């Protein structure tokens, strides 16, 4: 998650951007008229029982978000960005259904295409009745202005140092940012954190492990600018050191002037630029921490925004489209067969947005996209053709069996292969969302961890959008899981850890049905096996939507 930063408001995160999200009873003046071109807001999932904060994305800049609970207006918030979070006036309860609409220039979108149901915190996150421990992220340097903590979505978090000083906050994301004034010092020594949700119903987590404050770094990397476009009022910077002080300078030939900056919340952050980016000035970012600096390149901006790109495939029946190569706070407009069907703000990288009016893509539609910065439109993107719904991957083992220097075969496992997403990290279910299966041989634990990544149970429903089926099996004795996927050929395939991808089972027979395939794998000499994996327990079938699933 990129962190939105404001030189103007000097806001430091304590979970919720209160300066940008001031909650109130929904009042939008004169009744807005329908805006079928406006994207329906996407509500971040999961939302757990007792949560009092939600996050949203896929919206326009400078919009009003109206939050609905069980179909009734519950809260509204003004936001400057295309994504954000807001505190709610009262906690949500299990079974509540949360959706939202956005209002822009007195035009109102349809409600969220896929409302989010509030659920109990899974047992996986409540070991022994207590929430799992949060994790204070190292390193913590002297002079650092931000402390990052990985947490459970919606939990109230308390950060404490050795002297007993505390900071509180909550977030709808799985990472919270505490801004510290003054910055960290050597006498802080160490920090710990604790989290709680539904305090009256259960127990808080135990305190996290201590993370000690270190001496300042020996060096800092040079910041890297995102798209620098004339007229833009925000800039994405990458290659940052969390907690460093960032300054963005502009030079029109008469000397450098500060036009943006603030503490770096994470390794990639968006900063306000004021006045907006000028075509005749060069811009240079600098980050500093404890007297050490990293200096970015000094460059002129582009005069006009470059065309964004469409992330393919787009599949029939899908509500969503992902647009990349965007400019922060640009206006992204998506067209299908020449008619505008979606509109939201850019974030400097890739933005997933829903179609307006709860529409879905239809097969063979021709899709293009533009982005506007300060009223200047880019040229249209290349054209994407909407493909059939339920688009399984092609069986192409050479994409996964790379024996070269990148060692793709070694760094992508059965879970990567089943999701058809290469991460080069041997992805584990749930790990990208701060959790994981404590017992890899337990169906429920692996399932819950995978669902945290965005997989869904398959109940024999017709597949829509860019989705495909996967199957999960476990070996209860060895405490291991294994995934298979259904390919476009109609056969199933899989990839064993560091071994090659194949569409054959343990008996070297084609996998027509994973439930009846031979899943007993023998490793060792033919007549004296020293290791056997028998994935005899079938856990179920699941749906992977690559527009939604994140296992990175």
Secondary structure, 3 states (H helix, E strand, C coil): CCEEECCCCCCCCECCCCCCCCCECCCCCCCCEECCCCCCCEECCCCECCCCEEEEECCCCCEEEEEEECCEEEEEEEECCCEEEEECCCCCCCCCEEEEEEEECCEECCCCCCCEECECCCHHHCHHHECCCCEECCCEECCCCEEEEECCCCCEEEEEECCCCEEEEECCCCEEEEECCCCCCHHHCEEEEEEECCCCCCECCCCCCCEEEECCCCCCCCCEECCCECCCCEEEEECCCCCCEEEEEEECCCCEEEEEEEECCCCCEEEECCCCCCCCCEEEEEEEECCEEEECCCEECECCCCCCEECCCCECCCCEEEEECCCCCCEEEEEECCEEEEEEECCCCCEEEECHHHCCCCCCCEEEEEEEECCEECCCCCCEECECCCCCCCCCHHHCCCCCCCCHHHHCCHHHHHHCCCCCCCCCCCHHHCCCCCCCCCHHHHHHHHHHCCCEECCCCCCCCCEEEEEEEEECCCCEEEEEEECCCCCEEEECCCCCEECECCCCCEECCCCCCCCEEEEEECCEEEEEEECCEEEEEEEEECCCCCCC
